[in-house]
Amino acid sequence: MVSLDNIQASNTALKNYGPNLVGVFVGGTSGIGESTARAFVKYAASPRVYLVGRSETRASQIIEDLRALNPDGQINFIKGDVSRLQEVDEACKEIQAKEEKINLLVLSAGILTMKGRDETDEGLDKKLSLHYYSRMRFLYNLLPQLTNAANAGTAPGQRGLSSVLSVLDARGNAPLILNDLSLKENYSLRNCANHAITMTSLSMEELAASHPATSFVHAYPGLVKTSLVRDNGSLMKLALNAMFFLLTPMNVPLEESGERHLYAGTNPSFAPRDSTRGEGVAIGSDGVQGSGSYLVGSDSATVSNQKVLEGYRADGTRASVWKHTLDIFKGIRG
Ligand SMILES: NC(=O)c1ccc[n+]([C@@H]2O[C@H](COP(=O)([O-])OP(=O)(O)OC[C@H]3O[C@@H](n4cnc5c(N)ncnc54)[C@H](OP(=O)(O)O)[C@@H]3O)[C@@H](O)[C@H]2O)c1
C-alpha cells in the first residue's frame, strides 16, 4: 500500500512539470473522475482542464469550485453522450481544436446498471461501450496529442508527462468469449464486466508497445461512494446503498480516491516504456519492469499474478482484441 503521505508528496511534485499541463477527464462531472480532476487542479500549475459528460448543471458547479481552488486554471466543459462513438469523435475534435498536447487522459465514464443488453443506435451495448469501446476511442483519437505531450518536456532531454488512466477493475481480468467479443449473442452483466476489464488490460499493453512515450494505467478504485447507483430503480438503489453502508470500513473516501488516481496517472514509477528503467520503476502488467502498461489497485500498488493476460499475450489474442476494437471503430465510424 502506498501511504497517503507519499501520494500527496508525489502529487505536490506535479508542479515540477511546469505550467499549462492539460488534463482531459471523461466522466469528470461526478465521482472518481471529478475527484481526480479536483486533485489535478489543486496540484498543477495553471492547468487546462476538459470535463466531459452529459450534466451541464453538475459541470457548472464543479467549474465554479475548480476556479476557486486554482484561479490560474482554465476549466472547460464538453457535453456529450459518449456511449456513442460519434459523440466521442465530436468531443475529441473540440479538444484538438484547442490543444496540441494532452498530458493526462482520465477515463472514468461509466454506469452501474442491472439491465441486460441495451444497444445504442450505433449497435454497441451502452455499458460495454462506456466501459471499453468509448474509452478506447478517446484514447485512439487523442494519441497524437499524448505523444506531443511526451515530446514537450520543459528541460532538454526531459520527457513531458503523457499518461492515460482507465478507472475500472485492474484485478478482475477473466477469460473472454473470443468469438463474440462485443457480446452480441452472449450478453450478461458478468460477461460485460469481464470483457470490458480484460480488453482494457490487453489493449493498453498493445498500445504501450506501439506508443512507448506514453504510460497506460488500468486502475481499480476499491469501493468509493459516488453517484454510480443513480441510474437504477429505487429498490436496487436502496440495496446498493445498503451494501456501501455495510462495507463502510472498506470504502475509500472520495477525496482520497481522487488523490490516488492522480498519483496513478502521474507518478514516475508508472513510467512510459521508452524511459530509463531505474530503481523505483513499477512492474508492468506483463511482468516486465517499466513496460509502459500497469495494473494498479485501490492501495495504489501494482496488481500482479495475471495468468489470463499471460495466456492471451502468448497466443496472439492481445493483438486480435486490439484489431477487433479497430474493426468496431471502422464499422461504426468508417
Ligand atoms: N465507485 C466505485 O466504488 C467503483 C468501483 C469499481 C469500479 N468503478 C468504476 O469507476 C468508474 C467511475 O465510477 P464513479 O463511481 O466515479 O461513477 P459516477 O460518480 O456515476 O461517475 C460516472 C461518470 O460517468 C459519466 N457518464 C455516465 N454515462 C455517460 C454517458 N452516456 N456519456 C457521458 N458521460 C457519462 C457521468 O457523467 P454525466 O452524468 O454528466 O453524464 C459521470 O461523470 C465506473 O466505470 C465504475 O464502473 C467504480
The ligand as an SDF file (V2000), in Angstrom:
LIG
                    3D

 48 52  0  0  0  0  0  0  0  0999 V2000
  -17.4020    3.8170   -7.2470 N   0  0  0  0  0  0  0  0  0  0  0  0
  -16.9510    2.5880   -7.0800 C   0  0  0  0  0  0  0  0  0  0  0  0
  -16.9760    2.0240   -5.9710 O   0  0  0  0  0  0  0  0  0  0  0  0
  -16.3680    1.8350   -8.2380 C   0  0  0  0  0  0  0  0  0  0  0  0
  -15.8210    0.5610   -8.0040 C   0  0  0  0  0  0  0  0  0  0  0  0
  -15.2710   -0.1350   -9.0830 C   0  0  0  0  0  0  0  0  0  0  0  0
  -15.2760    0.4190  -10.3530 C   0  0  0  0  0  0  0  0  0  0  0  0
  -15.8250    1.6580  -10.5430 N   0  0  0  0  0  0  0  0  0  0  0  0
  -15.8300    2.2000  -11.9220 C   0  0  0  0  0  0  0  0  0  0  0  0
  -15.3100    3.5060  -11.9080 O   0  0  0  0  0  0  0  0  0  0  0  0
  -15.9100    4.2830  -12.9630 C   0  0  0  0  0  0  0  0  0  0  0  0
  -16.3330    5.6320  -12.3890 C   0  0  0  0  0  0  0  0  0  0  0  0
  -17.3520    5.4260  -11.4420 O   0  0  0  0  0  0  0  0  0  0  0  0
  -17.8470    6.5370  -10.4230 P   0  0  0  0  0  0  0  0  0  0  0  0
  -18.0660    5.8240   -9.1550 O   0  0  0  0  0  0  0  0  0  0  0  0
  -16.9870    7.7230  -10.4780 O   0  0  0  0  0  0  0  0  0  0  0  0
  -19.2950    6.8550  -11.0440 O   0  0  0  0  0  0  0  0  0  0  0  0
  -20.1550    8.2020  -11.1580 P   0  0  0  0  0  0  0  0  0  0  0  0
  -19.9900    9.0590   -9.9450 O   0  0  0  0  0  0  0  0  0  0  0  0
  -21.5270    7.7620  -11.5030 O   0  0  0  0  0  0  0  0  0  0  0  0
  -19.4860    8.9250  -12.4110 O   0  0  0  0  0  0  0  0  0  0  0  0
  -19.6710    8.4260  -13.7030 C   0  0  0  0  0  0  0  0  0  0  0  0
  -19.3270    9.4700  -14.7170 C   0  0  0  0  0  0  0  0  0  0  0  0
  -19.6440    8.9060  -15.9930 O   0  0  0  0  0  0  0  0  0  0  0  0
  -20.3470    9.8930  -16.7450 C   0  0  0  0  0  0  0  0  0  0  0  0
  -21.2320    9.2300  -17.7020 N   0  0  0  0  0  0  0  0  0  0  0  0
  -22.0820    8.1870  -17.4930 C   0  0  0  0  0  0  0  0  0  0  0  0
  -22.7350    7.8980  -18.6200 N   0  0  0  0  0  0  0  0  0  0  0  0
  -22.3100    8.7720  -19.5580 C   0  0  0  0  0  0  0  0  0  0  0  0
  -22.6270    8.9910  -20.9240 C   0  0  0  0  0  0  0  0  0  0  0  0
  -23.5250    8.2270  -21.5800 N   0  0  0  0  0  0  0  0  0  0  0  0
  -21.9870    9.9740  -21.5940 N   0  0  0  0  0  0  0  0  0  0  0  0
  -21.0760   10.7710  -20.9500 C   0  0  0  0  0  0  0  0  0  0  0  0
  -20.7280   10.6020  -19.6680 N   0  0  0  0  0  0  0  0  0  0  0  0
  -21.3470    9.6190  -18.9840 C   0  0  0  0  0  0  0  0  0  0  0  0
  -21.1340   10.6820  -15.7170 C   0  0  0  0  0  0  0  0  0  0  0  0
  -21.3920   11.9820  -16.2170 O   0  0  0  0  0  0  0  0  0  0  0  0
  -22.8450   12.5730  -16.6240 P   0  0  0  0  0  0  0  0  0  0  0  0
  -23.8300   12.0530  -15.6340 O   0  0  0  0  0  0  0  0  0  0  0  0
  -22.6170   14.0480  -16.5970 O   0  0  0  0  0  0  0  0  0  0  0  0
  -23.0800   12.0730  -17.9930 O   0  0  0  0  0  0  0  0  0  0  0  0
  -20.1170   10.7680  -14.5880 C   0  0  0  0  0  0  0  0  0  0  0  0
  -19.2580   11.8450  -14.8100 O   0  0  0  0  0  0  0  0  0  0  0  0
  -17.0590    3.4420  -13.4980 C   0  0  0  0  0  0  0  0  0  0  0  0
  -16.6860    2.8400  -14.7050 O   0  0  0  0  0  0  0  0  0  0  0  0
  -17.2580    2.3620  -12.4480 C   0  0  0  0  0  0  0  0  0  0  0  0
  -17.7010    1.1530  -13.0190 O   0  0  0  0  0  0  0  0  0  0  0  0
  -16.3700    2.3740   -9.5190 C   0  0  0  0  0  0  0  0  0  0  0  0
  1  2  1  0
  2  3  2  0
  2  4  1  0
  4  5  1  0
  4 48  2  0
  5  6  2  0
  6  7  1  0
  7  8  2  0
  8  9  1  0
  8 48  1  0
  9 10  1  0
  9 46  1  0
 10 11  1  0
 11 12  1  0
 11 44  1  0
 12 13  1  0
 13 14  1  0
 14 15  2  0
 14 16  1  0
 14 17  1  0
 17 18  1  0
 18 19  2  0
 18 20  1  0
 18 21  1  0
 21 22  1  0
 22 23  1  0
 23 24  1  0
 23 42  1  0
 24 25  1  0
 25 26  1  0
 25 36  1  0
 26 27  1  0
 26 35  1  0
 27 28  2  0
 28 29  1  0
 29 30  1  0
 29 35  2  0
 30 31  1  0
 30 32  2  0
 32 33  1  0
 33 34  2  0
 34 35  1  0
 36 37  1  0
 36 42  1  0
 37 38  1  0
 38 39  2  0
 38 40  1  0
 38 41  1  0
 42 43  1  0
 44 45  1  0
 44 46  1  0
 46 47  1  0
M  CHG  2   8   1  16  -1
M  END
$$$$
